[in-house]
């Protein structure tokens, strides 16, 4: 199952059902130019509705300054009498579009795809948890074509480090549709602080010095499908980054991913 595909369809169906989407305000006067992207928007993916000056993927490409034509997502089969089409764009493309349309009365419609971004580099250790980790240093970059940085982008099974709700067996079992309670291993990661966000409601792992550590649990994610379910659960307030997972039962260090918070903490 392509869970991102399902998520995009959900967003398109939301448009047809008339639900409230993430849209720019209706402008009664020319819109001002945006100044900057939030940390969340920088790593997020959006659907932009094809209409007005954004009526085709080519026009979206032109206004966003993209080097390639964005992917078209059709709403075919959802509505009986009309079709709504979208393009997949990045946060930087969204900013470019808003800047290009500044001074006009047109309001583009954006739908945030609430999936934790995951972009593990093949050529360096980026992105990795910790303030002290510099992926631009020679020792942290590939020296030849054979060098592999773990975990890789499409490595399954893979050990994840959990520290919040996903470390609760009942919650994880429900998210993944498990018939039995999951098996965790006691673990910790270094290079991070544990904060909260949402008025103390949610835990947030953020970068910290190498001397800091966070206790939690390791769980082996067996497939891309399961991982996508977890990325959808965590939303794009978090991103998937690399870390060293210190297993407490064997003193083994396993290279795996973790969800790092990228918003504003309390």
N, C-alpha and C positions, 0 to 999 in steps of 0.2 A: 504493500500500500504506500502511495506517495502522500504523506500526510500534509505536506505543503500544498499539494494540489487540492486536497479536501478543504484545507483552510481557506484557500483562495475562493473556492466555490461557495463556502459559507459567507465570505465577505460579499460576493456578488449577489447571493440570495438575500442578504441583508438589505442591499440596495433595492431589490425588487419588492421586498416586504415593507419598504418605506421606513425602516428603522433609522435611528440617528447614527450618522457616520461621522468620521473625523473630516470635516469639511472646513474650508476657509469661510469666514463670515460673509454674508451677502453685503456687497459694497454699495452704498448709496453715493459714495464719492470714491475717487481713485485710491487704490490701496497703496500704502507706503511700502517701500522696499524693505524686506527682512534684513536683519543685521547679522545673525549667526544661527548655527544649529545647536540644539541642545545635545548633550552627550547621548541621550537616548536616540534622538533622530539620526545622529551620525552613523549609528550602526544598524538602524532599522531598515526594513523593506516596506514599500508602500504600493498600493494599487492606485493609479490615477485614472479617473473616468475620462473616456474619449468623448469630448464634446467641445464646441466652440473652437477657439484657436488650438485646442489639443485634440482635434477630431481624428487624427491618424497617428500610428506609431512614429512615422517619419517626422510629423510636426512636434511630437513629444521629444524626439531626438534632437531636433533643431533648437527648441527652446531650452532644453536641459543641458545642451552642449556635450551630450554623450558621443563617444566615438563609435558606438554601435547602436543599432536599432533595438529599442527595448522589446521585451517579449510581450506578445499580444495574448490577453486572456479574454475569451469570448463568453458571454452569458447565454449562449444558445441552449435552448431546452429548459430554461428556467421560467421565462415569461412566454405567454402564448401569442401575444400580439406585437411585442416589441423585444428588441435585443439591446442590452447594455454591454459595451465592451470596455476593457481596462488594459492598462499596460503596467508591468512590474517595473518599479523604479527604486533607486536608492535614496537615502536621506539627502545626499549632496545634490542629486538630480532634482529632488523636491525643492530645495533651496534655490537652485538655479531657475526653475520654472517660476517660482514666486517672484524672484528678482526680475525675470524677463517680463512678467505680467504687471509689475508695479506701475501704477499710474493709469491702469485700465479699470473698467468696471466689472470685468469677468472674474468670477470666483471658481477656481478649480476644486474638484472634489477628490480628496485623498482618503484612502482607507488603510489604516495601519495593519500590517500582517504581524500579529503578536506572537512571533516565534523567536526564541533566543538565537541571535546570530552565532554562527560557528564557522570560523575561517582560520584553520590551523595551517600555518605555512609549511611548505615542503622544503624551504630553503633556509629556515632559521628556527629558533625556539619560540618565535612569536606566534600567538600571544601567550605569555606566561605570567602566572600570579607572582606579585612581588615588586616593590619599588626598586630593589637592587638588581633586577634582571634587565640587562640592556641587550636586546636582540641584534643591535647593529655592531656589537663588538665581534672581532674575528673568531674568537672561541665559541661564539654562539651562532655562527653561520656555517653553512655547508662549505666544505673545502673541496669536495669533488662530487660527481654525479651519483655516486654510490651511497653517500651519507644519508641516513634516514633519521628524522626527528620524531620521537614518540610522545604521545600517541599520534598516529597519522589521522588525516581528515576522515577516512572511511575505514577505520580499524574497529572490527567487531569479532568477538566480544571485547569490551574495554571496561576497565575498572573506573568508576566515577567516585568522587568524594562528595558526600552529602553532609549538610550541617543544619538544615532547617526542616521544613515540613516533609521533604522527601525522605528524611531519615526516620520518619514514623512509619512502621511496617504497614499499618492499616491504610495510610494515605497512599503509599507507593503501590501497594497491591491493587487499590482501587484505580489508580492512574493507569496501570499497565494491564489491568484485567487479569491479574494472577489468581489462580485457583488456590494456591497456598501462600502463607506468609513468606515474604522474601528473607533471604539470609544475608545478614550484614557482618562485616568485620570491623572491629574497633580500629580507628585510624586517626591520624592527624596530618595537617599540612602546615608548612612554614611559609612565611612571607605574606601573611594576611592578618587583617583585623576583622573582628566580627562586630558589626554595628546593627542598627535597626532603621527601618524606614516605614512610611505610612502611619506615623504616630505611634511607633513601637509595635505595630502589628506583625511586621515581617522582619526576618533576619537578613542581613546584607553582608556578604563577604567582600571586602575591598582590599586593595594593595596595601602592604605594609613592609617594614624592613625584614630582613632574613631572620632576625632574632625573635620575631613574633611567631606564634603558632596558634592553630585553632583545632580543637578536638571535634571529632565527628565519626562518621561511619563510611566504609567503602562498600560499594555494591557493584557487581559485575553486570553491565548492560549488554545483553546478548545480541541485539540486532539494531539496525538503523530505524526500523519501525518503532521500537521501544524508545530509542533515543529521541525521535521526533515527538513522541507523546510527552516526554519530559521537557523538551524545549518549548512545546506549546504551553505546558503547565507553568513554567517559570516566566514566560512571556519575554518581550524584548527589553524589559527592565534589567535583564541579566544577559551576559554573553558567556560562551563556552571558551575557557582558556585552559592551557596546560598547567600542571602542577606535579610535584613529587608527593605521592601518597605514602606515608610512613605507616605500614601495617604494624599494629601493636602486638599481634599474637605471634609474629615470626621475626620482627625487626627488619622485614623486607621493605625495600623502597620500590614502589611501582609508579611508573609514569602514566598519568591518567588525566582526564579532564575534570573541571569543576565549574559550577555556575558562579561567576563573579558579578556583583551588582555594579551597574553603570549609571545609576541615577543619583539623586540627592538624598543623603542619609539624614536622619533626625538630628 
